[in-house]
């Protein structure tokens, strides 16, 4: 399968909230312009492709987002893939800094794993 994403994806431990529904839904991964929310797609109206929701970022708060549903996951991994159209209410810099922070965390983890492997090889 060809990955057509324009921006790198990062695993996430976030929650999404939809208007009129107090339940939090887990966000599986995010990028600058997209994300995947673990949700039963049948909860959402099938004719509704443009949606509004909020992403709760730990230690920061909720970010209002508008997006298009671009896919509905698979039977084994149900959810909705969303292309972000707009981060609302001037929160775009916050979203950008958060995505940048996720990239730094990914780099730190990769460096950590590289160092651990070196130590494990030296112990052998």
C-alpha positions as CSV (number, residue, x, y, z in Angstrom):
1,X,0.0,0.0,0.0
2,X,1.3,3.4,-0.9
3,X,1.3,6.0,1.9
4,X,0.1,9.3,0.3
5,X,0.4,11.4,3.4
6,X,2.1,14.8,2.9
7,X,3.1,15.2,6.5
8,X,4.6,12.8,9.0
9,X,2.2,11.0,11.4
10,X,2.9,10.7,15.1
11,X,1.3,8.2,17.5
12,X,-0.8,10.1,20.0
13,X,-2.5,9.8,23.3
14,X,-5.1,12.5,22.8
15,X,-8.9,12.7,23.1
16,X,-11.4,14.1,20.7
17,X,-14.8,15.6,21.6
18,X,-17.8,16.2,19.3
19,X,-20.5,18.8,19.9
20,X,-23.4,17.4,21.9
21,X,-21.5,14.3,23.0
22,X,-19.6,14.4,26.2
23,X,-17.8,11.1,25.5
24,X,-14.1,11.3,24.7
25,X,-12.8,9.3,21.8
26,X,-9.1,8.3,21.5
27,X,-7.0,9.9,18.8
28,X,-4.6,7.2,17.4
29,X,-2.3,9.4,15.4
30,X,-1.9,13.0,14.3
31,X,-0.1,15.2,11.8
32,X,-0.1,18.8,10.9
33,X,-3.0,18.3,8.5
34,X,-4.7,15.1,9.6
35,X,-5.6,12.6,12.3
36,X,-7.3,9.3,13.0
37,X,-10.0,9.1,15.7
38,X,-11.0,5.7,17.1
39,X,-14.8,5.9,16.9
40,X,-17.7,3.7,15.6
41,X,-18.4,5.5,12.3
42,X,-22.0,4.6,12.6
43,X,-22.3,7.2,15.4
44,X,-21.8,9.9,12.9
45,X,-24.3,10.8,10.2
46,X,-23.2,9.2,6.9
47,X,-24.0,12.2,4.9
48,X,-21.8,14.4,7.0
49,X,-18.3,14.7,5.7
50,X,-17.4,18.2,7.0
51,X,-17.2,18.1,10.8
52,X,-16.2,20.2,13.8
53,X,-14.6,18.7,16.9
54,X,-12.1,19.5,19.6
55,X,-8.8,17.8,20.4
56,X,-7.7,17.8,24.0
57,X,-3.9,18.2,24.4
58,X,-2.7,17.2,27.9
59,X,-1.3,20.1,29.9
60,X,-2.6,22.6,27.3
61,X,-6.3,22.3,26.7
62,X,-8.8,21.8,23.9
63,X,-8.1,22.9,20.3
64,X,-11.2,23.5,18.1
65,X,-10.8,21.9,14.6
66,X,-12.7,21.8,11.3
67,X,-12.1,18.9,9.0
68,X,-13.3,16.5,6.3
69,X,-13.8,12.8,6.9
70,X,-11.6,11.2,4.2
71,X,-12.0,7.5,5.3
72,X,-13.8,5.4,7.8
73,X,-11.0,3.0,8.8
74,X,-11.4,-0.8,8.4
75,X,-13.5,-3.4,10.1
76,X,-10.5,-4.4,12.2
77,X,-9.5,-0.8,12.9
78,X,-12.8,1.3,12.9
79,X,-12.6,5.0,13.1
80,X,-12.4,8.1,11.0
81,X,-9.5,9.6,9.2
82,X,-9.8,13.4,9.0
83,X,-8.1,15.9,6.9
84,X,-7.7,19.1,8.9
85,X,-9.1,22.1,7.1
86,X,-8.8,24.8,9.8
87,X,-7.7,25.0,13.4
88,X,-10.2,27.5,14.8
89,X,-9.9,30.6,17.0
90,X,-6.3,31.4,16.4
91,X,-5.0,28.2,17.9
92,X,-3.0,27.3,14.8
93,X,0.4,28.3,16.5
94,X,-0.5,26.0,19.4
95,X,-1.3,23.1,17.1
96,X,1.9,23.7,15.2
97,X,4.1,23.8,18.3
98,X,2.4,20.6,19.6
99,X,3.2,18.8,16.3
100,X,6.7,20.1,16.4
101,X,7.0,18.8,20.0
102,X,5.8,15.4,18.9
103,X,8.6,15.3,16.3
104,X,11.2,16.2,18.9
105,X,9.9,13.4,21.1
106,X,10.1,11.0,18.3
107,X,13.7,12.0,17.6
108,X,14.5,11.7,21.3
109,X,13.0,8.2,21.5
110,X,15.0,7.1,18.4
111,X,18.2,8.5,19.9
112,X,17.4,6.7,23.2
113,X,16.9,3.4,21.4
114,X,20.1,3.8,19.4
115,X,22.1,4.4,22.6
116,X,20.4,1.4,24.4
117,X,21.3,-0.9,21.5
118,X,25.0,0.3,21.7
119,X,25.1,-0.5,25.4
120,X,23.5,-3.9,24.9
121,X,26.1,-4.7,22.2
122,X,28.9,-3.7,24.5
123,X,27.6,-5.9,27.2
124,X,27.7,-9.0,25.0
